[in-house]
């Protein structure tokens, strides 16, 4: 079965429980670039007094966006654990506004995949950089990916109950 990059990304995200809880969704996946949305909600608030987004929410968004881009572009079904993640917080995320992560695979080596990601709020001229990261993912080979996981990605309609 041949899946589009976006479908692979969507099905990968559908299997991850934290993505379901946070409402993460794939907006687009073209070439080596993935755009993922984290909707603003009480679940991502770090300061309940002013609604500021918790830094851990941004970390989760960037790590998941980069990892999903890696999974989507590699041939076969190869899970790649995060090896390194270096983040820069540029400014506090504004309360009430969704976050968009734009992750790019910048180099695929034999044992490591290198990525970068930027998180924005707003669109077009109003697009505002909130955080960015550089991340590396360890290639473990498709043979190390559990057959059950691959089956979930390949099936026609992954269900919400399939999360791991």
N, C-alpha and C positions, 0 to 999 in steps of 0.2 A: 504494500500500500504506500503510495506517495502522497504525503501531506504538504500543503503549502507551509511556508515558514510561519505565517501568522497562526495557522491552525495548530501547528506543533507548539508554538508559544502558548496559545490559549489552553490547549489540553494539558500542557505541563503545569501551568498556573492552577488549573482546575483540580489537580491532584494534591496541591499543597494546602493543608488546613489553615495555616496562618494567612494565606491569600484570601481564603473564603471569609475568615473572621474580619479581616481588615477591608474587604471589598476591593482588593487589587484587581485590575483588569488590563488586558492588552489593548491598546488603542491602535497600534500599527506595528508591523514588522516588515521591513523592506531591506534587502541586502543584508548588511551586518548591523543595522540599526533598529532598535526596538523602542517604542514609546509605551510607557505603562502609567496608569492613573491610580492614585491613592485618593479616594474621596475624603473630604474633611468629615470627621465625625467625633463624637465624644471619646471613642476608643483610642484616638491618637493624640489626645490632649495631654500635655505635660503639666501645665499650670491651669487648674480649674478656675482661678480668679480672673484670668484674662483670655483663656482659650488658646494660648500659645501651643503649637505642636511640639510634642516631645521629640528630642533628638533621636531616640531609639526608633521612632516611626520612620524618620528619614533614612536611618541606617538600613532598616529592614527593606524599605522601598528600593534603595540603590543596590543593595546586595541581591535582592530578588530580581530586579530588572537586568542587572548584569548577568546573573546566573541563567536567567531565562533566555537571554540573547545567545549565550554560549551554547546552551542545550539545543537551541533552535537551528544554529548554523552548522554544528558539527555533523558529519555524516554518521548515520546509524543513530542509536539512542544511547548517548554517553553522558551519564551523570558526572559532574565535575564539582567537587567540593571547593568552597572558598579557601584559598591559600593565604591571601593577603588582601586587606581592604584599608585604604588610606583615604580619609575624608577631610574635606574642608567645608565648614559651615560658613556661608557668606553673610547670612542675616537670618533673623528669626522669621519663620513662616507665619504669614498672616492668618489669623483665625477666620474660619468660615469659607476658605478658598481651597479647592482641590489642588493637589500636587501632581505634576507631570514629570516623570523621569524619562530622559532620553539616554539610553545606554547603547554603546557601540563596542563591537569586538574589533580591536585594533591589530591584534597579531595572534595567529594560531601557530604554536610551536609543537614539537613532538610530545612534550610532557606538561606544558603550561599554556593557558589561553589568557591573553591580556585584554582588559576592557577599560573603558572610562564611562562616566555617567555624569549628567548634570540634571538637577532638579529645579523646576521652574513653577511659578504660580502665574496665572494670567496667560493671555495669548496675544500674538501679533506684537504691536508696538508696546503693549502693556506687560509683556512677558518679563518677569523679574527672577533673576538667578538667586536661589535659596541655598543650595549646597552642590558640591561636586565631589567625585571620588575617582580613584584609580584602583582597580581590583585585578587580582590574578586568581585563576582557577586551575586546580590540579587535574590533569587528564588521567583517568584511571582505566580507560578503555571501555568499549561497549560491552565486553564480556563480563565486566564487574557490575553492570546494571542489572538488577533483578528482573527476571523474565516477567513477573507479575506487573512490575512498573511499566515495562515496555508495552504489555498487553493493554494496560489502561490508556496509554497514549494512542495506540493504534485502533482501539475499538471505535465504532461509528459515533456513539454518543456517550462520552464520559458523564457519569452521574455525580451529583453532589456527594453521595455516600461513598465515592471512591477516593476521597482525600486520604493522604497519608500523614 
